[in-house]
Amino acid sequence: MLGLLLLLQVQAPVLAAEVNRDRIGVNDVIELTITATGAPDEPIRIDLPPLTGFNVIERTERSDVLPGLRSTVLSLRLRATRAGSYGLGPIRAVQGQLETSIDGPDVEVQENAAAGMLALGAATLRRRTP
């Protein structure tokens, strides 16, 4: 256990990211959760790129310091604004002079099925109108 604590004190933070759903429709909301764990002495900063294709509708961040360990969790609720395939990264964690980065999760945003059905219905109606 002491060896693990010493290792954490000289290594860059460990970083993980996940989304609650990886296929959604336009205007749907997903949750992106990023967790960084490192040594207890210095705060951990999480940096994100611009989240193209999404609006941030809620952001929460919390840090916990335990003996020998610091954990920072950043949670974002994101609303999809347009269809496409998006990589939510790279995501970077910085603690003092140490840093690490990962590719974020991929999300596929599709046109809403309801919107597609309305467009199809309108096109059918136009063809039937004399």
Buried (B, 14 or more C-beta within 10 A) or exposed (E): EEEEEEEBEEEBBBBEBEBEEEEBBBEBBBEBBBBBBBBBEBEBBBEBEEBEBBEEEEEEEEEEEEEBBBBBBBBBBBBBBEBEEBEBBBBBBBBBEBBBBBEBBEBBBBEBEEEEEEEEEEEEEEEEEE
